[in-house]
């Protein structure tokens, strides 16, 4: 599986190279931003396996709660391998679209409180913004907020969130 993710990530990086080389035109889209960050190799491989690249390169705006490679590694052994199998594409799409909310929500645009936001998957995620500025999404911590992309914003989370 590591070889598959590494080769997929390498291919994605090669595809993104023209975008990165032409960075003076403004931020890249969500997918190319994730590729450039190099902490989302598993996420990028999953987005490709789920056939969601074009959707996440779409106009948006989208808010993406992006789990790191370490977050994916925290799933039970074999989970990622199973999700990446072609016969599980619909399940993988459901998991990934659960991490995406229509609209652009930045940390300076929400007051402290609890919010239920509808995801592209159709269920809602619970976002809790603390008085101290901390943010959780279905219990996952936002570890880096407000990464701008041309078609939305990415918030890095420390766990993979799963729909019920």
C-alpha positions as CSV (number, residue, x, y, z in Angstrom):
1,X,0.0,0.0,0.0
2,X,2.8,2.4,0.8
3,X,4.3,1.8,-2.7
4,X,0.9,2.5,-4.2
5,X,0.4,5.8,-2.2
6,X,4.0,6.9,-2.9
7,X,3.7,6.3,-6.7
8,X,0.3,7.9,-6.7
9,X,1.6,10.9,-4.8
10,X,4.6,11.1,-7.1
11,X,2.3,11.1,-10.2
12,X,0.1,13.8,-8.6
13,X,3.2,15.9,-7.8
14,X,4.3,15.7,-11.4
15,X,0.9,16.7,-12.6
16,X,0.9,19.7,-10.2
17,X,4.4,20.9,-11.2
18,X,3.1,23.4,-13.7
19,X,0.8,24.9,-11.1
20,X,3.6,25.2,-8.5
21,X,5.9,26.7,-11.0
22,X,3.4,29.3,-11.9
23,X,2.5,30.3,-8.3
24,X,2.6,34.0,-9.0
25,X,-1.0,33.8,-10.3
26,X,-2.4,33.3,-6.8
27,X,-3.3,30.3,-4.8
28,X,-3.7,26.9,-6.4
29,X,-6.9,24.9,-6.1
30,X,-7.6,22.6,-3.2
31,X,-6.1,19.5,-4.8
32,X,-2.9,21.2,-6.0
33,X,-2.5,22.9,-2.6
34,X,-2.8,19.5,-0.9
35,X,-0.3,18.0,-3.3
36,X,2.2,20.8,-2.7
37,X,1.9,20.5,1.1
38,X,3.5,17.0,1.2
39,X,1.7,16.0,4.3
40,X,-1.4,14.8,2.5
41,X,0.0,11.9,0.4
42,X,-2.6,9.5,1.6
43,X,-5.4,12.0,1.2
44,X,-4.3,12.8,-2.4
45,X,-4.1,9.1,-3.2
46,X,-7.6,8.6,-1.8
47,X,-9.1,11.5,-3.7
48,X,-7.6,10.0,-6.9
49,X,-8.8,6.5,-6.1
50,X,-12.3,7.9,-5.4
51,X,-12.4,9.8,-8.7
52,X,-13.0,13.1,-6.9
53,X,-10.1,15.2,-8.3
54,X,-12.3,17.0,-10.8
55,X,-14.9,17.7,-8.1
56,X,-12.4,19.2,-5.7
57,X,-10.8,21.2,-8.5
58,X,-14.3,22.6,-9.2
59,X,-15.4,26.2,-8.7
60,X,-16.5,25.8,-5.1
61,X,-16.1,27.4,-2.7
62,X,-15.4,24.5,-0.5
63,X,-14.1,24.1,3.1
64,X,-12.1,20.9,3.4
65,X,-11.2,19.4,6.7
66,X,-8.0,17.6,5.5
67,X,-6.6,14.7,7.5
68,X,-2.8,14.4,7.5
69,X,-0.9,11.3,6.6
70,X,-0.4,10.7,10.3
71,X,-4.2,10.9,10.8
72,X,-4.8,8.2,8.2
73,X,-2.1,6.1,9.9
74,X,-4.2,6.3,13.1
75,X,-7.0,4.3,11.5
76,X,-7.2,0.6,12.3
77,X,-4.7,-1.5,10.3
78,X,-5.9,-2.3,6.9
79,X,-8.6,0.4,6.7
80,X,-6.9,2.5,4.2
81,X,-5.9,-0.5,2.0
82,X,-9.5,-1.6,2.1
83,X,-10.9,1.8,1.2
84,X,-8.5,2.2,-1.7
85,X,-9.8,-1.1,-3.4
86,X,-11.8,-0.3,-6.5
87,X,-14.8,-2.2,-5.3
88,X,-15.0,0.1,-2.3
89,X,-15.0,3.4,-4.3
90,X,-18.5,4.4,-3.2
91,X,-17.5,4.0,0.5
92,X,-14.3,5.9,0.0
93,X,-16.2,8.7,-1.8
94,X,-18.6,8.9,1.2
95,X,-15.7,9.2,3.7
96,X,-13.9,11.8,1.6
97,X,-17.0,14.0,0.9
98,X,-17.8,13.9,4.6
99,X,-14.6,16.0,5.0
100,X,-16.0,18.7,2.6
101,X,-18.5,21.4,3.3
102,X,-19.9,23.7,0.6
103,X,-18.9,27.3,1.3
104,X,-15.8,28.9,2.6
105,X,-15.5,29.0,6.4
106,X,-12.4,30.7,7.8
107,X,-11.4,31.0,11.4
108,X,-12.1,34.7,11.4
109,X,-15.6,34.2,10.0
110,X,-17.1,32.2,12.8
111,X,-17.8,33.1,16.4
112,X,-17.3,30.7,19.3
113,X,-20.0,28.1,19.5
114,X,-21.2,24.8,18.1
115,X,-22.2,24.4,14.4
116,X,-23.7,21.5,12.5
117,X,-22.6,21.9,8.8
118,X,-23.9,19.8,6.0
119,X,-21.2,18.0,4.1
120,X,-21.1,17.1,0.4
121,X,-21.7,13.5,1.6
122,X,-25.1,14.6,2.9
123,X,-24.6,14.2,6.7
124,X,-23.6,16.9,9.1
125,X,-20.3,17.5,10.9
126,X,-20.2,19.2,14.2
127,X,-17.8,22.0,14.4
128,X,-17.0,23.4,17.8
129,X,-15.2,26.8,18.1
130,X,-13.8,27.4,21.5
131,X,-13.5,30.8,23.2
132,X,-9.7,30.2,23.1
133,X,-9.8,29.8,19.3
134,X,-9.5,26.0,19.3
135,X,-11.6,24.2,16.8
136,X,-12.7,20.6,16.6
137,X,-14.6,18.8,13.8
138,X,-16.5,15.7,15.0
139,X,-13.9,15.6,17.7
140,X,-10.8,15.9,15.4
141,X,-8.6,18.9,16.3
142,X,-7.9,21.6,13.7
143,X,-4.1,21.8,13.8
144,X,-3.7,24.3,11.0
145,X,-6.5,26.6,9.9
146,X,-7.1,28.8,6.9
147,X,-4.9,27.5,4.2
148,X,-6.2,29.5,1.2
149,X,-6.9,27.8,-2.1
150,X,-8.4,29.4,-5.2
151,X,-11.6,27.5,-4.7
152,X,-12.0,27.5,-1.0
153,X,-10.1,26.9,2.3
154,X,-8.4,23.9,3.9
155,X,-8.2,23.2,7.6
156,X,-5.8,20.5,8.6
157,X,-7.2,18.0,11.1
158,X,-5.4,15.4,13.2
159,X,-7.9,12.5,12.7
160,X,-10.0,11.0,9.9
161,X,-13.7,11.7,10.6
162,X,-16.2,9.1,9.6
163,X,-19.9,9.5,8.7
164,X,-22.3,7.5,10.8
